Amino acid sequence: MFAAIHRLTRRCKPVQVNRCYSIFQAHDLRRNLLAKQQAIYYRQNPGCLHIARSWTKIVQCLRQSIMANRIKSRPMEFHKVMQVVEKQNDPTTIITMEIGGRTRLLNRPSGEKLSKFFIRVGANLKNAQNKKMRKVAKTTNAQSVHDDASIEMMFLDRSGNEISSDEILSDIWKKADCFILQDVKYRIAYNFPCVTKLKLPQTLIAGTLLYPKIEFEFANYYYSRFEWYRCVEQEGNQQMEVDSENENNTEKDDPTKWKFLHDQKTHLLSSDDAGHRFKLVVFPGNSDHQVVEDIEDSGVMTAYSGVVVPGQDYYLFDSRHEHTKNWCGENRFRVMTYNILADCYASTEYAQSDLFGYCPSNFLNMSYRIQILLKEIQGYHSDLIFLQEVDRFVFDDHLVPALSLQNYAGAFGAKRQLKEGVAIFYNRSKFKLVNVVNRILEDSLLNDPANSSLNEKLSVNPDLKLRVTQRASCVLISVLESCEHSGSYIITANTHLYWHPKATHIRLIQIAIVLNIMQNMRNELIESNPDNNVKCLLCGDLNASLNTSVLQLLQTGRVPSNHADWYSGGKLEYHNTDLSLSHDFKFTTTCGTPEYTNYVPGFSECIDYILVNPEHFNIAKVIPPPLHEHVIEHSALPSVKAPSDHIAQIVELTWNEDG
């Protein structure tokens, strides 16, 4: 047969090439036998080698054309899915597909040629076929699949044309439509949207918001679909033990036990929901794949909640919500600062037995308090939210999932070597984030050029400097641009100063560090563009009452070196130098002089503040504090009706364009 082919190639007539085409189609050119015949022939006729090489290319093209036409002519539908994950800056492409009845995970270099990929897939298929053959070898005459057996394999683009095997994997995914392996057609799901984690709270209270903790891969909230279901049967107030990731429970998945409610992102629990549990099904999507449901295992995930328990008749903040039912209008925004009482402090034995002994432990538990906290925070409709004593898990598992679904974005700043810190959330329809940094005050004192002068003065007294640098406090500073006033920026600082009663001098130095950082950032922003209109806002739990040097420095702009508060740590920690402090911000408190913002047995003081320059902002409205009789209804704070030992400070501001 080889001699006949050789004669045909020498004549090179089109009709005879077509004849060769039919011979190839009929005999399949048995590769091993042909290779042996070629070797003998070339030794006898070395001059024909270049002709045979040209012929080999012709045969390869013909064979590919035959295979492509044969495949295209078949009435095939999509049988399976090839899932492809290609992450940015990752040199490996992860391909998941079913080969020979088993799901295979192929980790291939992104720069690998298709020809090498085909070899790998072919090896997997042959191994699977050989394994099946060996199982029945004892009772049948089946033989293993030889390595030289032909396996039809190719990628087709969206026009139905074969993609060359010389191309590399990373270049084909956006144009490839399907993959053909023998008689099986695979749909290519490239970076397909997927839900990687989905959980619902197990402690639910009527009147609060039910929200999922969800993590996506190649998907987002906007393009994903949420389906909420409520269990038809009531289960009383007993909490249900449930594995939210177990989707194979027949009883849970019984459709007759679940009533579809709506397709919103969250669900507001009502009194009618008490005794029921909920199911959430999330269908992930993105701009390229908007919720595809016809692909098996398309990244859909289901989660189940605990049983809803009845809520209280009223909460401490209900009267305040009457003043904040709506969002602020144009040229006006609402600001809130709130110490939410970190779980790492409230859950200690000392806190539950002594500090908050009047409050039952189940109401101190964060699983209860976070539901009430979110109800309170969301009811204020604030455009800027500043929180202190925020546990990292509370930020990640509760605040971000719940607030992000209401058009908030946020950032977290942890204290040094502690499980809690401060956080900011801003309304994305009012502000755009330009920059956010978390500064540990100790590090800023020692390393920040803005605090070099202060650091030099403190070095005169090593005991005082050591006391300052042992503190873990931080400040979270953000630069926000107004969406309504182009070129107008707010530098915000959210901090929680050292708490000790005999450490006013430490807090005074800490707030001086914060002011120096803010001043330096303001100067940089103005230098980058002199036309920028830059305003400043400082808030947080300062652990300082109105009559202390901390508030004097903030409001008057100066504290002399002989102020009495410099002696609050005793003679050993007195600065012994000219440590007068000053700044140019001209801050004023926006919420007036409330009697207290922190109320626990033995201590009630105003220590939480929102401060602005009155030349930059006008104070439009102050949200009044709750009635004192409600605060002490359960002895002190926190309680069953109040989730924290602090009271949120809330003010509405307008832009002063003249400032």
C-alpha positions in Angstrom: 0.0 0.0 0.0 2.9 2.4 0.8 4.3 1.9 -2.7 0.9 2.8 -4.2 0.8 6.0 -2.1 4.4 6.8 -3.3 3.4 6.4 -6.9 0.4 8.7 -6.4 2.5 11.4 -4.8 5.0 11.4 -7.6 2.2 11.9 -10.2 0.5 14.6 -8.1 -2.7 14.6 -10.1 -5.8 15.9 -8.1 -8.0 13.0 -9.0 -5.3 10.6 -7.7 -5.0 12.6 -4.5 -8.7 12.1 -4.1 -8.2 8.4 -4.7 -5.6 8.5 -1.9 -8.2 10.2 0.3 -10.6 7.3 -0.2 -7.9 4.8 0.4 -7.0 6.6 3.7 -10.6 6.7 4.7 -11.0 3.0 4.0 -7.8 1.6 5.5 -7.0 4.1 8.2 -3.3 3.6 7.3 -2.5 1.3 10.2 0.3 3.4 11.7 2.6 0.8 13.1 2.8 -1.3 9.9 3.2 1.8 7.8 6.0 3.0 10.0 7.9 -0.2 9.5 7.3 -0.1 5.7 8.5 3.5 5.6 11.7 2.7 7.4 12.6 0.0 4.9 11.6 2.0 1.9 13.6 5.1 2.9 16.7 3.0 3.4 16.3 1.8 -0.2 15.1 5.2 -1.7 16.7 8.0 0.4 15.8 10.6 -2.3 12.1 10.1 -1.7 12.3 11.2 2.0 11.4 14.9 1.3 8.5 13.8 -0.9 7.1 11.6 1.9 7.4 14.3 4.5 5.3 16.6 2.3 2.8 13.8 1.8 2.7 13.3 5.6 1.5 16.9 6.0 -1.1 16.3 3.3 -2.4 13.2 5.1 -2.5 15.0 8.5 -4.6 17.8 7.0 -6.9 15.3 5.3 -7.3 13.3 8.4 -8.2 16.4 10.5 -10.6 17.5 7.9 -12.3 14.1 7.8 -12.5 14.0 11.6 -14.0 17.6 11.8 -16.5 16.9 9.0 -17.5 13.6 10.6 -18.0 15.3 14.0 -19.9 18.3 12.6 -22.2 16.0 10.7 -23.3 14.2 13.8 -26.5 15.4 15.5 -24.8 15.8 18.9 -26.1 17.7 21.8 -24.1 18.8 24.9 -23.6 15.7 27.0 -21.3 16.9 29.7 -19.5 20.0 31.0 -15.8 20.9 31.0 -15.3 23.4 33.9 -12.3 25.6 33.5 -10.8 27.8 36.2 -8.1 30.2 35.2 -7.3 32.7 37.9 -5.3 35.9 37.4 -1.5 35.6 38.0 -1.9 31.8 38.4 0.2 29.8 35.9 -2.0 26.7 36.3 -5.4 26.1 34.6 -7.7 23.8 36.6 -9.9 21.7 34.3 -12.7 19.5 35.7 -14.4 17.0 33.4 -15.8 13.5 33.3 -13.6 11.0 31.5 -14.5 7.4 31.2 -17.3 7.6 33.8 -15.2 9.4 36.4 -14.7 13.1 37.2 -11.1 14.1 36.6 -9.3 17.1 37.9 -6.6 18.2 35.5 -4.0 20.8 36.6 -2.4 21.9 33.4 0.1 24.7 32.7 -1.7 27.7 31.2 1.0 27.9 28.5 0.6 24.2 27.4 -0.2 23.4 23.8 -3.4 21.7 23.0 -1.5 18.8 21.5 0.0 18.0 24.9 -3.4 18.5 26.6 -4.9 16.0 24.2 -2.3 13.4 25.1 -3.1 13.8 28.8 -6.9 13.5 28.2 -6.3 10.5 25.9 -4.2 8.8 28.5 -6.9 9.3 31.1 -9.6 7.8 28.7 -7.5 4.8 27.8 -6.7 4.1 31.5 -10.4 4.2 32.3 -11.2 1.9 29.3 -8.5 -0.5 30.2 -9.7 -0.7 33.8 -13.2 -1.6 32.6 -11.8 -4.2 30.2 -9.7 -5.9 33.0 -12.9 -6.3 35.1 -14.6 -8.4 32.4 -11.5 -10.0 31.0 -12.1 -13.3 32.9 -15.5 -13.8 31.2 -15.1 -12.2 27.8 -12.5 -11.9 25.1 -12.2 -8.2 25.6 -8.7 -6.8 25.1 -7.1 -3.6 26.5 -7.0 -0.5 24.4 -3.6 -0.1 22.8 -1.7 3.1 23.0 -1.8 3.5 19.2 -5.6 3.4 19.1 -7.0 6.5 17.5 -9.0 8.9 19.8 -11.0 11.7 18.2 -10.5 14.9 20.1 -10.7 18.6 19.3 -11.9 22.0 20.4 -14.4 23.9 18.2 -14.8 27.6 18.2 -18.2 29.4 18.1 -18.2 29.2 14.3 -17.9 25.5 14.4 -14.3 25.5 13.2 -11.6 23.4 14.7 -9.0 25.2 16.9 -5.5 24.3 16.0 -3.6 21.9 18.3 -0.6 24.3 18.2 -2.5 26.9 20.2 -2.0 27.2 24.0 -4.7 26.7 26.6 -4.8 30.2 27.9 -5.5 31.6 24.4 -8.5 29.4 23.5 -11.0 29.7 26.4 -12.8 32.9 25.3 -13.3 31.6 21.8 -13.9 27.9 22.4 -17.5 26.7 22.2 -17.1 23.0 22.9 -14.7 20.1 23.3 -15.2 16.8 21.5 -14.0 13.6 22.9 -15.0 10.6 20.8 -18.8 10.8 20.7 -19.1 13.0 23.7 -19.6 16.8 23.4 -18.6 19.0 26.3 -19.9 22.4 27.0 -17.0 24.7 28.1 -17.8 26.6 31.4 -14.9 29.0 31.6 -14.5 30.7 35.0 -18.1 29.7 35.7 -19.9 31.6 38.5 -20.0 29.6 41.7 -21.1 29.9 45.3 -18.2 28.7 47.5 -19.7 29.4 50.9 -23.3 30.0 52.1 -24.6 30.2 55.7 -27.6 31.6 57.4 -27.7 32.6 61.1 -28.9 30.0 63.5 -30.2 32.5 66.0 -33.1 34.5 64.5 -35.3 37.1 66.2 -38.6 38.3 64.8 -38.3 41.9 63.6 -34.6 41.6 62.6 -33.1 41.2 59.1 -32.2 37.7 57.9 -29.1 37.8 55.7 -26.7 35.2 54.3 -23.0 35.0 54.7 -21.9 34.2 51.2 -18.7 33.9 49.2 -18.6 33.8 45.5 -16.1 32.8 42.9 -16.5 34.5 39.5 -19.9 35.8 40.6 -21.4 38.7 42.4 -24.6 39.7 44.2 -26.0 41.8 41.4 -26.2 39.1 38.8 -27.0 36.2 41.2 -30.6 35.1 42.0 -31.8 34.5 45.6 -34.8 32.4 46.4 -36.2 32.5 49.9 -38.4 29.7 51.3 -40.2 29.3 54.6 -40.9 26.0 56.3 -44.6 25.3 56.2 -44.6 23.7 59.7 -43.9 25.6 62.9 -41.4 24.2 65.3 -42.0 26.3 68.3 -39.1 28.3 69.8 -36.7 25.4 69.9 -33.5 25.9 68.0 -32.9 23.5 65.1 -29.6 21.7 64.8 -28.7 22.0 61.2 -25.8 21.7 58.9 -26.3 24.5 56.4 -23.9 22.9 53.9 -25.7 19.5 53.9 -27.8 19.6 50.8 -28.5 15.9 50.6 -31.0 15.7 53.5 -34.2 14.3 52.0 -36.5 15.8 54.6 -35.0 19.3 54.1 -35.3 19.1 50.3 -38.9 17.9 50.3 -40.5 20.7 48.2 -43.9 20.1 49.9 -42.4 21.4 53.2 -41.2 24.7 51.8 -43.2 27.8 50.6 -41.5 30.1 48.2 -41.5 33.7 49.5 -39.6 36.1 47.2 -36.3 36.6 45.4 -34.9 39.6 47.3 -31.3 39.6 48.7 -32.5 39.6 52.3 -35.6 38.8 54.3 -37.1 41.0 57.0 -38.4 38.6 59.7 -41.9 39.4 61.0 -43.8 38.3 64.0 -45.6 35.8 61.8 -42.2 34.1 61.1 -41.8 33.0 64.7 -41.5 29.3 65.0 -40.5 28.8 61.4 -37.1 28.2 59.8 -35.9 29.3 56.4 -34.1 28.0 53.3 -32.1 30.1 50.9 -31.1 28.9 47.4 -28.5 31.0 45.6 -28.0 30.8 41.8 -24.7 32.5 41.1 -24.2 34.7 38.1 -22.0 37.3 36.5 -22.0 39.6 33.5 -21.1 36.8 31.2 -23.1 34.0 32.8 -26.4 35.4 34.1 -27.7 32.5 36.2 -27.4 29.4 34.0 -29.4 26.5 35.4 -29.2 24.0 32.6 -25.7 22.8 33.6 -25.5 20.2 36.3 -23.5 21.3 39.4 -23.6 24.9 38.2 -22.4 26.4 41.5 -25.9 26.6 43.1 -25.9 26.3 46.9 -28.5 26.0 49.6 -28.5 27.0 53.2 -30.9 26.5 56.1 -31.5 28.8 59.1 -32.4 28.1 62.7 -35.9 28.7 64.1 -37.2 32.2 64.5 -37.9 33.3 68.1 -40.3 36.1 69.1 -38.7 39.6 69.5 -39.2 42.2 72.2 -42.2 44.6 72.2 -39.8 47.5 71.9 -36.0 48.2 72.0 -34.1 51.1 73.5 -33.5 52.5 70.0 -37.0 52.4 68.7 -37.8 56.0 69.7 -34.7 57.1 67.9 -35.6 55.3 64.7 -38.7 57.6 64.5 -36.2 60.4 63.6 -34.3 58.3 61.0 -37.0 56.5 59.0 -35.7 57.9 55.7 -32.3 58.4 54.1 -31.0 62.0 54.0 -31.7 64.0 50.9 -29.4 65.9 48.6 -26.6 68.0 50.2 -27.1 66.3 53.5 -25.7 63.2 55.2 -26.1 61.3 58.5 -23.2 60.2 60.6 -23.1 57.7 63.4 -20.4 56.6 65.9 -21.0 53.6 68.1 -19.0 51.4 70.4 -20.8 48.0 69.9 -19.1 46.1 72.8 -16.7 43.5 71.5 -17.6 39.9 72.1 -14.0 39.1 73.2 -14.8 41.3 76.3 -18.4 40.6 76.9 -17.9 36.8 76.8 -15.3 36.7 79.5 -16.2 35.2 82.9 -15.4 38.5 84.6 -17.7 40.4 82.3 -20.6 38.0 82.8 -20.2 37.6 86.5 -19.1 41.1 87.6 -19.0 43.8 85.0 -22.3 42.9 83.4 -23.7 40.6 86.0 -27.1 42.2 85.9 -27.5 41.0 82.2 -28.4 37.3 81.6 -25.6 35.6 79.7 -27.8 34.6 76.7 -28.4 38.3 76.1 -24.7 39.0 76.3 -24.0 36.3 73.7 -23.0 37.8 70.3 -25.3 35.5 68.4 -28.2 37.4 70.1 -26.7 40.9 70.3 -25.6 41.0 66.6 -29.2 40.6 65.4 -30.3 43.5 67.6 -27.2 45.6 66.7 -27.9 45.2 63.0 -31.6 46.1 63.5 -30.4 49.2 65.3 -27.7 50.2 62.9 -29.8 49.7 59.8 -32.7 51.6 61.2 -30.6 54.8 61.5 -30.0 54.9 57.7 -26.7 56.6 58.3 -24.4 57.5 55.3 -21.3 57.2 57.4 -21.0 54.6 60.1 -18.1 54.5 62.5 -17.9 51.5 64.9 -15.5 50.7 67.8 -14.8 47.4 69.6 -15.6 45.4 66.4 -14.5 41.7 66.6 -12.9 40.6 63.4 -15.4 37.7 63.0 -18.3 40.2 63.6 -17.0 42.4 60.7 -16.5 39.5 58.3 -19.4 37.2 59.2 -22.2 39.7 60.0 -21.5 43.4 59.3 -20.2 43.0 55.8 -22.8 40.4 54.6 -25.7 42.4 56.0 -24.6 46.0 55.2 -23.1 45.3 51.8 -26.6 44.2 50.6 -27.8 47.7 51.6 -25.3 49.5 49.4 -22.6 50.0 52.0 -18.9 49.3 51.6 -16.6 49.2 54.6 -13.1 48.7 56.0 -11.7 47.3 59.2 -8.7 48.3 61.3 -7.4 45.9 64.0 -5.6 46.9 67.1 -2.2 45.5 67.6 -2.3 41.9 68.9 -6.0 42.1 69.7 -9.1 40.4 68.3 -11.0 43.7 67.9 -10.6 47.0 66.3 -12.5 49.8 64.5 -14.6 49.9 61.3 -16.1 52.3 58.9 -19.0 51.8 56.5 -20.1 54.4 53.9 -23.2 54.7 51.7 -21.9 54.2 48.1 -24.6 56.5 46.7 -23.2 59.4 48.7 -19.4 58.8 48.9 -16.6 57.2 46.9 -13.6 55.7 48.7 -10.3 57.3 47.7 -8.0 55.8 50.3 -8.1 54.0 53.7 -5.3 53.3 56.1 -5.1 51.7 59.5 -2.4 53.2 61.7 -1.2 51.7 65.0 -0.6 54.8 67.1 2.6 53.4 68.6 4.1 52.6 65.2 3.1 56.1 63.9 4.8 57.8 66.9 8.0 55.9 66.3 8.2 55.8 62.5 5.9 58.4 61.0 7.6 61.7 60.0 4.4 63.6 60.9 5.1 62.6 64.6 8.8 62.9 64.6 8.7 66.1 66.7 6.4 64.6 69.3 8.5 61.5 69.4 11.6 63.6 70.1 9.9 65.4 73.0 8.7 62.1 74.6 12.2 60.7 74.5 13.1 63.0 77.3 11.1 60.8 79.7 11.7 57.0 78.8 9.0 55.9 81.3 6.3 58.1 79.7 7.3 57.0 76.2 7.3 53.3 77.2 3.8 53.7 78.6 2.6 55.2 75.4 4.2 52.6 73.1 2.8 49.7 75.1 -0.8 50.6 74.1 -2.5 48.8 71.3 -4.8 51.6 70.1 -5.2 52.4 66.4 -6.9 54.9 64.1 -8.7 54.1 60.8 -8.4 57.0 58.5 -10.3 57.2 55.2 -10.4 59.7 52.4 -13.9 59.9 50.9 -15.0 62.0 47.9 -18.6 63.3 47.8 -20.7 61.9 44.9 -22.8 65.1 45.0 -19.9 67.6 45.2 -17.1 66.8 42.8 -13.7 67.7 44.2 -15.0 67.8 47.8 -13.2 65.3 50.1 -13.7 64.3 53.8 -10.8 62.9 55.8 -12.4 60.8 58.5 -10.6 59.4 61.6 -12.2 56.7 63.7 -10.3 55.7 66.9 -10.7 54.2 70.3 -8.3 55.6 72.9 -6.8 54.0 75.9 -9.4 53.4 78.7 -7.5 53.6 82.0 -9.0 56.2 84.5 -5.5 57.4 85.4 -4.2 57.7 81.9 -5.6 61.0 80.6 -2.0 62.0 79.7 -1.7 58.9 77.5 -5.0 59.7 75.7 -3.8 63.3 75.2 -0.7 62.0 73.5 -2.7 59.5 71.5 -5.1 62.1 70.1 -2.1 64.3 69.2 -0.7 61.5 67.2 -4.1 61.1 65.4 -4.3 64.9 64.6 -0.7 64.9 63.2 -1.6 62.0 60.9 -4.8 63.7 59.7 -2.9 67.0 59.1 -0.2 65.3 57.1 -2.8 63.5 54.9 -4.7 66.7 54.4 -1.6 68.5 53.3 -0.8 65.7 50.8 -4.3 65.8 49.3 -4.2 69.6 48.8 -0.6 69.4 47.4 -1.8 66.8 44.8 -4.4 69.3 43.6 -4.7 72.8 45.1 -8.3 73.0 43.9 -9.4 70.1 46.2 -11.8 71.1 48.9 -10.7 69.0 51.9 -12.7 68.8 55.1 -12.0 66.7 58.2 -14.2 64.7 60.6 -13.0 62.9 63.8 -15.0 60.5 65.8 -14.9 57.5 68.1 -14.7 56.4 71.7 -12.2 58.8 73.2 -12.7 57.6 76.8 -12.5 61.3 77.8 -15.2 63.5 79.3 -15.9 67.0 78.1 -13.9 68.7 80.8 -10.6 66.9 80.1 -7.5 68.0 78.2 -8.3 65.7 75.3 -11.5 67.6 74.5 -9.8 70.9 75.2 -7.1 70.1 72.6 -9.7 69.2 70.1 -12.0 72.2 70.6 -9.5 75.0 71.4 -6.6 73.7 69.5 -4.1 74.0 72.3 -3.1 72.3 75.6 -0.2 73.9 77.6 2.7 71.8 79.0 1.6 72.6 82.6 -1.9 71.3 82.3 -3.0 69.3 85.3 -3.8 66.2 83.2 -0.1 65.7 82.5 0.2 64.6 86.1 -2.6 61.9 85.8 0.1 59.2 85.7 2.1 60.5 88.7 5.4 62.2 88.8 7.2 59.2 87.2 5.4 59.8 84.0 5.4 63.6 83.9 7.0 64.8 80.7 9.7 67.0 82.2 9.9 69.1 79.0 7.9 71.7 77.0 5.2 69.3 75.8 2.6 71.9 74.8 0.3 70.6 72.0 -1.5 72.4 69.3 -3.3 72.1 65.9 -5.4 74.1 63.4 -8.5 72.0 62.9 -10.9 74.0 65.2 -13.2 71.0 66.0 -16.5 71.2 67.8 -18.7 68.4 69.1 -21.8 67.9 67.0 -24.1 66.1 69.4 -24.1 68.7 72.1 -23.4 67.6 75.7 -25.4 64.5 76.5 -25.3 63.4 80.1 -23.7 60.1 79.1 -22.9 57.8 76.2 -21.7 54.9 78.3 -23.9 53.6 81.1 -22.8 50.7 83.4 -23.0 50.3 87.2 -20.6 52.8 88.8 -19.8 54.7 85.6 -21.8 56.9 83.3 -20.1 59.6 81.2 -20.1 61.2 77.8 -17.1 59.7 76.1 -18.2 59.1 72.5 -18.0 62.0 70.0 -18.4 63.2 66.4 -16.3 66.3 65.9 -16.2 68.6 62.8 -15.0 72.1 61.9 -18.1 74.3 61.9 -16.7 76.2 59.0 -16.8 73.1 56.9 -20.2 71.6 58.0 -23.5 72.8 59.3 -25.2 70.8 62.0 -28.7 70.2 60.7 -30.1 67.7 63.2 -29.0 65.8 66.3 -30.8 62.5 67.0 -31.9 62.7 70.6 -30.7 60.0 73.1 -33.2 57.4 74.5 -35.1 58.2 77.7 -33.2 57.6 80.9 -36.1 55.6 82.3 -35.7 53.1 79.4 -31.9 53.0 79.9 -32.2 51.9 83.5 -35.3 49.6 83.0 -33.0 46.6 83.2 -30.5 48.2 85.6 -27.9 49.3 83.0 -26.5 48.6 79.6 -26.4 46.2 77.8 -29.7 44.4 78.3 -32.3 42.4 76.5 -33.4 45.6 74.8 -30.0 47.2 74.3 -27.1 45.4 72.6 -24.2 47.5 73.9 -23.1 49.3 77.0 -22.7 52.5 74.8 -25.3 54.7 73.1 -24.8 55.5 69.5 -24.2 59.2 68.6 -26.0 60.3 65.5 -26.0 63.7 63.7 -27.1 65.0 60.3 -24.7 67.4 58.6 -24.9 69.6 55.5 -22.0 70.9 53.4 -20.8 74.4 54.0 -19.6 75.5 50.6 -18.1 78.7 52.1 -15.8 76.8 54.4 
